[in-house]
Amino acid sequence: MNDKQAIRILHNPRCSKSRQTLALLHERGIEPEVIEYLKTPPTRPELEAIIDTLGIEPHDLIRRNEKIYRELGLGKHMSRDELLDAMVANPILIERPIVIHGDKAMIGRPPEKILDIL
């Protein structure tokens, strides 16, 4: 990697896609800052910045198959603020992995998608 911009990954070691994405970075000689977001969840401003960098809406970053999603009655009908509040309070709802490189970010699903921002 030629540039010196730090690469970060919001990572869940229990997630196979997250592990595959981290391995893909390592295979390319990249040692990213690993943020285990379930242990160190993003703050609301951090989450908003990630969503803006991804160029998506909060609902597009929510894991809709999580039990808590149904329990909280979340959905597209909710406001941006309500969805952000739910993700900050319940970081398991945040899709993973997310790789951030400078002013670019990508969800690693499939893991190879992250190559577009490296």
Secondary structure as UniProt FT lines:
FT   STRAND          7..11
FT   TURN            13..14
FT   HELIX           16..27
FT   TURN            28..29
FT   STRAND          33..36
FT   TURN            37..39
FT   HELIX           44..54
FT   HELIX           58..61
FT   TURN            64..65
FT   HELIX           67..71
FT   TURN            72..73
FT   TURN            76..77
FT   HELIX           80..89
FT   HELIX           91..93
FT   STRAND          98..101
FT   TURN            102..103
FT   STRAND          104..107
FT   HELIX           111..117
//
